[in-house]
Amino acid sequence: MRIPDHAVINETVAATRALKKPWARGLVNAVLRKIAADDNAPERSVELPEWLQAAIEVTFPEQADALTAATTERAPMSLRVNVRRTTPEAYRSRLTGAGIAFETGYLPEHLVLDRPVPARDLPGHAQGLVSIQDAGAQLLTRLLPEGLDPRARILDACAAPGGKLFQLAERLPDAELVGVERSPERLTTLRQEAERLGHGAVQLVQGDATGRDWPGSEQSFDLILLDAPCSGTGTLRRHPDIKILRRPEDLDSYHALQLSLLTNLWPLVKPGGTLIYCTCSLLTRENDEVIDAFLETPHAEGQPPAPAGNLDLPTGVPTRHGWQLLPLPAGTDPPNLSVDGFYFARMTRREKAR
Ligand SMILES: C[S@@+](CC[C@H](N)C(=O)[O-])C[C@H]1O[C@@H](n2cnc3c(N)ncnc32)[C@H](O)[C@@H]1O
């Protein structure tokens, strides 16, 4: 929504040719011009639907007003320097040389731009020196279990477009990484990202992580990341269309899918290993309630999960089973900690039956 109206209109009209729908050219042009000329047309200030407003108020009574206000703001643009290809210092000099102002983040490789720029204008983007990744997503590295073997076997079960998987590849260069993705189109994007960033050693496979019919599932993992499909309600600053498109009944479908993924993947965690469940949702139905339902499920081999009670991140709030990052209005947090609304829960597989 930062692209000028005339560019949006031209590009969208041009897309009718690419889509082989030349008859739609005049219609698309007329509709978009009318919207652009209408001062009352909805923009990012679209109100939250009642059901979502109510769910946020119930879950975060203290922060609900701030969370609602933040949904109309523009999210900051946050970068992750690819430490396998350059150093944070060298990349900061490249940005300064290109006249792009930034602040340093809470991790050495994390930078926050003063103003967003197109990816193609980032120095070395095509050469894989840097990725665009939200500050909250980057906090995943704070959740890695202490004493994780640098050569650990790690699965990202819902991997595309690869932000967290390639962050792990950069942090843990000797780890054996497997990324599973159900959508063939998104797998293609994932492969392109692996090539851009130089992460050819990461094994990328197409598969449905609610089942075991994918290469790699015959062995267990020291760490599994389940970054589950969700309502995206923690990312309303970036995706205001969610306010219009999401329906309350979607939450039950997501809950069922999240629980099915979690239950299927759990037996693939080595005894003593860890599973990190995360979503970009603010809603307890997709977060703590999924963990509640999972803890009630009988588990194979008498090795039930032990949720970590001691998650501690530089921003956000603890929940019953995990930690919730909150997207608050600018100025509430230091800019380098302005985050999308992520939920993280970490569970360890016990070595022996209780
Ligand atoms: C929240 S996104 C993952 C984001 C990614 N981890 C990152 O950090 O860039 C969820 C992904 O899971 C994929 N997905 C959905 N259902 C799946 C399933 N049953 N098995 C594997 N992948 C699935 C979606 O296509 C989507 O790419």
The ligand as a MOL file (V3000), in Angstrom:
LIG
                    3D

  0  0  0     0  0            999 V3000
M  V30 BEGIN CTAB
M  V30 COUNTS 27 29 0 0 0
M  V30 BEGIN ATOM
M  V30 1 C 3.4680 -19.5010 8.3350 0
M  V30 2 S 4.0160 -20.1260 6.8310 0 CHG=1
M  V30 3 C 5.6870 -20.5620 7.2100 0
M  V30 4 C 6.6390 -19.3930 7.1990 0
M  V30 5 C 8.0960 -19.8120 7.2030 0
M  V30 6 N 8.3880 -20.7250 8.3010 0
M  V30 7 C 9.0320 -18.6260 7.2980 0
M  V30 8 O 9.5550 -18.3020 8.3780 0
M  V30 9 O 9.2690 -18.0170 6.2540 0 CHG=-1
M  V30 10 C 3.2460 -21.6910 6.7580 0
M  V30 11 C 3.6490 -22.5340 5.5410 0
M  V30 12 O 3.1550 -23.8620 5.7650 0
M  V30 13 C 2.7290 -24.3900 4.5220 0
M  V30 14 N 1.8010 -25.4980 4.8580 0
M  V30 15 C 0.4810 -25.4390 5.1270 0
M  V30 16 N -0.0020 -26.6690 5.4260 0
M  V30 17 C 1.0520 -27.5230 5.3620 0
M  V30 18 C 1.1970 -28.9190 5.5640 0
M  V30 19 N 0.1440 -29.6850 5.8820 0
M  V30 20 N 2.4210 -29.4820 5.4140 0
M  V30 21 C 3.4960 -28.7090 5.0770 0
M  V30 22 N 3.4150 -27.3710 4.8510 0
M  V30 23 C 2.2070 -26.7950 5.0000 0
M  V30 24 C 2.0880 -23.2120 3.8320 0
M  V30 25 O 2.0330 -23.4360 2.4330 0
M  V30 26 C 3.0570 -22.0780 4.2250 0
M  V30 27 O 4.0780 -21.9580 3.2590 0
M  V30 END ATOM
M  V30 BEGIN BOND
M  V30 1 1 1 2
M  V30 2 1 2 3
M  V30 3 1 2 10
M  V30 4 1 3 4
M  V30 5 1 4 5
M  V30 6 1 5 6
M  V30 7 1 5 7
M  V30 8 2 7 8
M  V30 9 1 7 9
M  V30 10 1 10 11
M  V30 11 1 11 12
M  V30 12 1 11 26
M  V30 13 1 12 13
M  V30 14 1 13 14
M  V30 15 1 13 24
M  V30 16 1 14 15
M  V30 17 1 14 23
M  V30 18 2 15 16
M  V30 19 1 16 17
M  V30 20 1 17 18
M  V30 21 2 17 23
M  V30 22 1 18 19
M  V30 23 2 18 20
M  V30 24 1 20 21
M  V30 25 2 21 22
M  V30 26 1 22 23
M  V30 27 1 24 25
M  V30 28 1 24 26
M  V30 29 1 26 27
M  V30 END BOND
M  V30 END CTAB
M  END
